[in-house]
Amino acid sequence: MWNISYYTSPLILTFLYRRGYFVAESITSLLKLSTGIGIFVAISICMRGFGRSQSRTYVKFSKALENSKTDNVNKEEAKRQLRMYDFDFKEWPVDFSVSEVDG
């Protein structure tokens, strides 16, 4: 959703400018529109969070991901649990760090 609004924002802003929404008399209309969109986005984010909190699979994944980030767990066991899920690779636990190498 963010990518769509990012790339279409020049078109939307041009449309609003040509319609005269950027003059002092139309600020209230523009504020109503932006408030409505903001409320819609906030509600959709809250609904997504509530849906994730009610999903047993997502809760198990979240716990496995948090366990993999702690230092006192078996790294291989944590990786085995994470391999059961499809998720963004940037969250995968780090195996090697250059800063840990004594040189």
N, C-alpha and C positions, 0 to 999 in steps of 0.2 A: 504494500500500500504506500509506503514511504517513497519508493522509487517512482511510482506512477505520479504522485503529487510533486515530486522533485522535478521530473522532466516536463510535466504539463503546466507547471507554475508560470512560465513565461506566457503561455497561451491564455491562461486564466487571467493573469494580471493585465494583459493587453485587452482582453474582452471587457474586464471591469473598468478599465480606463476609458475605453471608447463609449461605454454606457454611462459614464459620468459618475461613477461611484467614489472617485477620489477628490470630490469637492466637499466643502464644509457642510452643505445641506444633506449630503448622502452618507455622512459618517455613521449616523445611527443605523442605517440599513446595513452598512458594511459590518458594523459591530454586531448586529443581530445575526448576520450570516456567519461570521467567524465564531461567535459564541455557540451557535447551533452545531457547527462542525466540531468545535472543541469538545462539547458535551458528548457528541456521538463517538468521537475517538476515545474519550475517557471511559465511557460505558463499555465500549468494545474491548478495551484493555482489561477492565475489571472482569468482564465476562470470561475472557480468555484465561485470566489468572484463577478464577473460581473453577472453571472447567478443568484446568490442570490440577488443581488441588483435590478434585474429586476423582481423578483418574488413578487407579491403583498402579497401573503400569508406569505412569509418569512419576508418581511418588517413589516407586522403587528405583527408577532411573536416577532421580534426583539424589536419593540417598547413596546410590552407587557412585555417582559423580563426586559427591562431597567426600565420601570415604577415600576415593582415589587421590584426593588433594591433601589428605593428612599424611604426616610422616610416619605414624606408628602402625600402619597397616602393611600387609604383604602386597607388594606392588603387582606381582603376577596374578594374585587372586582378584585384586581390584580391576586389572585389565581384562581378566576373563569375564567378570561381571559386566564391564562396559561394552565388550564385544557383542553382547546380546542386543544392543540397541543401535539405532541409526541416528547419529547426532553430528553436530558441527565439529570438525576435526580440530579446530583451534583449542578446544577444551580438553583434548587428550592429554593425559599426564606426561610430563617431560621425563625422558629417560636419561638424558645427558645434558649437562650444562657446562659451558666453557669456564664459567666463573668458579666451578668446583675443582678445576684442574690446577694443581700446584705446578708452577712452571718457572 
